[in-house]
Structures are given as C-alpha cells and as structure tokens.
C-alpha cells in the first residue's frame, strides 16, 4: 500500500508542470526598405492557463544583447503552435545572425532556440 501511495504522489506531482519549456519552431525575417526587420516566430508550448504559458520571445545578437522582445499577453491553450510577429527591429549591419529564444512563465528560458542568418 505504501508503494502505491508513493507512486501516486510521484505521478500526481509530475502532472503539475506538464507544459514544460517553450520551443521556437520556425522564424521568418524580412528586411524593410527602412533597414529595420520584421520577425514572424512560431512557438509551441502546452499552455495550461494563466499560471503556466509562453509569455514572450526575444531576438538576441551573438553578444547576448536583446534587440527586440514580443510580449505574448495571454495563454494560447487551444492554439498550438502559434505564430506572432514583431516589426521595426533595428539590427546593426555587422550582425549576421540572431538567436530567437522563447520564455514561459514557469521555466523562464530553456526550450529549443532558433539561430537565423539575417537576409540582407
């Protein structure tokens, strides 16, 4: 009986954080005539509601500088994966690659990231 209860506790506790980390699945970048960029980023996360959801993604240069952040203002429980865009990102000419990383409200950063060569 004690083994059964222990197994139940372990099983139950594993369900409390089932959403895991948020992964970046795809990124598209377009350079505008003004020289700024527009990013469309597809992320996947098993959003559980307001307590655990994908809450933002960042465009980061190779030195770790955040060049832009798209805040995701609400959970996307029934819309997975999903794509959101961010425009008017200024990127210095000497930056050839960016990293797109996503963040969730429980695990912070840690899921799959996406390295992208910028279109010139």
C-alpha positions as CSV (number, residue, x, y, z in Angstrom):
1,X,0.0,0.0,0.0
2,X,2.8,2.4,0.9
3,X,4.4,1.8,-2.5
4,X,1.1,2.5,-4.2
5,X,0.7,5.8,-2.4
6,X,4.3,6.8,-3.2
7,X,3.7,6.0,-6.8
8,X,0.5,8.1,-6.9
9,X,2.3,11.1,-5.3
10,X,5.1,10.9,-7.9
11,X,2.7,10.5,-10.7
12,X,0.5,13.4,-9.5
13,X,3.4,15.7,-8.9
14,X,4.6,15.1,-12.5
15,X,1.3,16.5,-13.8
16,X,1.7,19.8,-12.1
17,X,4.3,21.0,-14.6
18,X,3.3,19.2,-17.7
19,X,3.6,22.2,-20.0
20,X,7.4,22.0,-20.0
21,X,9.5,24.7,-21.7
22,X,8.5,26.7,-24.8
23,X,10.2,25.8,-28.1
24,X,10.8,28.0,-31.1
25,X,9.8,26.0,-34.2
26,X,10.3,28.5,-37.0
27,X,11.3,32.0,-37.8
28,X,10.9,34.2,-40.8
29,X,12.7,37.6,-41.1
30,X,12.1,40.3,-43.6
31,X,14.2,43.4,-44.1
32,X,12.1,46.5,-44.8
33,X,13.1,49.4,-47.1
34,X,13.9,51.4,-44.0
35,X,16.5,48.9,-43.0
36,X,14.6,47.5,-40.0
37,X,13.4,43.9,-39.7
38,X,10.1,42.2,-39.2
39,X,10.2,38.8,-37.5
40,X,7.5,36.2,-37.6
41,X,8.1,33.5,-34.9
42,X,6.3,30.2,-34.4
43,X,6.4,28.8,-30.9
44,X,5.0,25.7,-29.2
45,X,4.1,25.3,-25.6
46,X,1.5,23.2,-23.8
47,X,-0.1,26.3,-22.2
48,X,-2.1,25.4,-19.2
49,X,-3.7,28.8,-18.5
50,X,-2.6,32.0,-16.7
51,X,-0.3,30.1,-14.3
52,X,1.9,28.5,-17.0
53,X,2.1,29.8,-20.5
54,X,4.5,31.1,-23.2
55,X,4.8,34.8,-22.3
56,X,7.4,36.2,-24.7
57,X,10.1,35.7,-27.3
58,X,13.3,37.6,-27.9
59,X,15.6,38.5,-30.8
60,X,19.2,38.3,-29.4
61,X,22.6,39.1,-31.1
62,X,25.7,36.9,-30.6
63,X,26.8,39.0,-27.7
64,X,23.6,38.3,-25.8
65,X,22.1,41.8,-26.4
66,X,18.3,41.7,-26.7
67,X,17.4,43.5,-29.9
68,X,13.6,43.1,-29.6
69,X,11.0,41.3,-27.4
70,X,7.5,40.3,-28.4
71,X,5.3,40.0,-25.3
72,X,2.6,37.4,-25.5
73,X,-0.1,38.9,-23.4
74,X,-2.3,35.8,-22.8
75,X,-2.2,32.0,-22.8
76,X,-2.8,30.1,-26.1
77,X,-4.3,26.9,-24.6
78,X,-6.3,26.0,-27.8
79,X,-3.9,27.5,-30.4
80,X,-0.7,25.5,-30.7
81,X,1.7,26.0,-32.2
82,X,1.1,29.7,-32.9
83,X,2.9,32.5,-34.8
84,X,3.3,36.1,-33.8
85,X,5.2,39.0,-35.4
86,X,7.3,41.9,-34.3
87,X,8.3,44.8,-36.6
88,X,10.7,47.7,-36.6
89,X,13.6,45.8,-35.1
90,X,16.8,47.7,-35.7
91,X,19.8,45.5,-36.2
92,X,23.4,46.7,-36.7
93,X,24.9,46.0,-40.1
94,X,27.7,43.9,-38.6
95,X,25.3,41.4,-37.1
96,X,24.9,38.4,-39.4
97,X,23.0,36.0,-37.2
98,X,20.4,36.3,-34.5
99,X,19.1,33.9,-32.0
100,X,15.4,33.7,-31.2
101,X,14.6,32.3,-27.8
102,X,11.3,31.9,-26.0
103,X,10.2,32.3,-22.4
104,X,7.4,30.8,-20.3
105,X,6.0,32.0,-17.0
106,X,7.3,29.0,-15.0
107,X,10.5,27.7,-16.6
108,X,11.7,31.0,-18.0
109,X,14.2,30.3,-20.9
110,X,15.3,26.8,-21.8
111,X,13.4,25.3,-24.7
112,X,14.6,25.0,-28.3
113,X,16.1,28.2,-29.7
114,X,16.4,29.1,-33.4
115,X,19.6,30.6,-35.0
116,X,18.8,32.6,-38.1
117,X,21.0,34.2,-40.7
118,X,19.6,37.6,-41.5
119,X,18.5,38.4,-45.0
120,X,20.5,41.4,-46.4
